[in-house]
Amino acid sequence: MTDARAAETSRRVEPARRDGKRLAGLDAETLHHLLYQMLLGRRFEEKSAEAYALGKVGGFCHLYIGQEAVTVGAYSVLRPDDYVIAAYRDHVQALAKGIAPREVMAELYGRSGGCSKGKGGSMHMYSAERRFLGGWGIVGGQIPLGTGVGWAIKYRGEDRVCLCFMGEAAVNQGAFHESLNMAALWKLPVIYIVENNRFGMGTAWERASALYDIAQKGGAYDMPSATADGMDVLAVREVVGEAVERARKESVPSLIEARCYRFMGHSMSDPVHGVYRTKEQVEEAKEKDPIRIFIDRLKEAEVLSDEALKKLDERVRGEVEEAAQFAEGSPEPAPEELYRDVYAELPERGRIFFDGREEAGGAWRS
Ligand SMILES: Cc1ncc(C[n+]2csc(CCOP(=O)(O)OP(=O)(O)O)c2C)c(N)n1
């Protein structure tokens, strides 16, 4: 495949409008916030890589460096009470949903101050309060769950939406197709966002899929679909924004493919470039670094000065440092924590309905 074919099928987003101290109709404060979130994600993960290399983080650690524009652009159109469910490359997603950096870092360290109390680690960030429902390690495992969240929203008559993220390797699984069929049939407010970073571990997408253009898969379920430039935060924001509006107002699901690139290895145990791609390919992709491109655009539009950028970066580095210190000082989970949060706690011989009602004395458990 072919970049030419990718460009052909990509939805073209017009260059953002410049009007005074605005870009794409957004004011400087909003634009700075988008940059802040991307920078926070980048610096946070650089620190995570360092901590991992020093042996402070156990288990797996999948970094998101290079993909920040997808999460930040997509989340920027959400309300705080909207849901997100994600795969295992989830640190930046958790941060963007408002989980404090110190809680995400402590989770990586496996400490009790972590957002999953140190029991989940890198792949299982979670916060009910922030409506961030994980962090799932089984490829595609979150897709039926995200569909269920959409069903719950509809059942309760709410106007929330659920963003369900996945990597491109998940879309040829059965669960993806069953979920999209149900979501379209039942008109569920779920936006399926495929982050096509080109590789599922060491397998390039074009070697793994008979169909290159992921958005076409939506056609099989009569579902609105689009392709977005995943290296451009404003392009993602625009495409996801339309889907969110459709979902909120008409309860219609959408499928979006965001074309991006993974700058790091699959996980910390995989070299940045190896047998499946060359150093030159990675370097070429880095020319489209979403953060650098966005900074250039903000400067060009005179929305960002060198001084403001320096301050922002210092602020972000300070927050990440504070997060690491918190994680270092946070204790390990107590042994009895092993048995908590494993099963839902039900009232004795009762049952809990979907809308939260409880019925005591039912025969459900007998
Ligand atoms: C059902 C299942 N099969 C295989 C694996 C092993 N595995 C872990 S990550 C991965 C690649 C997934 O790639 P993708 O979904 O594109 O996400 P990315 O790593 O690109 O973010 C595989 C095959 C798994 N975790 N779950």
The ligand as an ORCA input file, in Angstrom:
! r2SCAN-3c Opt
* xyz 1 1
  C      -7.111    -11.525     21.039
  C      -5.641    -11.176     21.093
  N      -4.810    -11.713     20.174
  C      -3.490    -11.417     20.205
  C      -2.983    -10.596     21.178
  C      -1.493    -10.258     21.172
  N      -1.316     -8.889     20.731
  C      -1.101     -7.913     21.612
  S      -0.981     -6.446     20.891
  C      -1.238     -7.055     19.350
  C      -1.252     -6.149     18.142
  C      -2.417     -5.216     18.154
  O      -2.251     -4.159     17.226
  P      -3.330     -3.014     17.097
  O      -4.668     -3.511     17.531
  O      -3.226     -2.453     15.742
  O      -2.903     -1.948     18.185
  P      -1.567     -1.101     18.279
  O      -0.567     -1.945     19.002
  O      -1.166     -0.803     16.886
  O      -1.923      0.095     19.069
  C      -1.397     -8.428     19.424
  C      -1.630     -9.273     18.253
  C      -3.881    -10.078     22.141
  N      -3.472     -9.268     23.111
  N      -5.206    -10.375     22.067
*
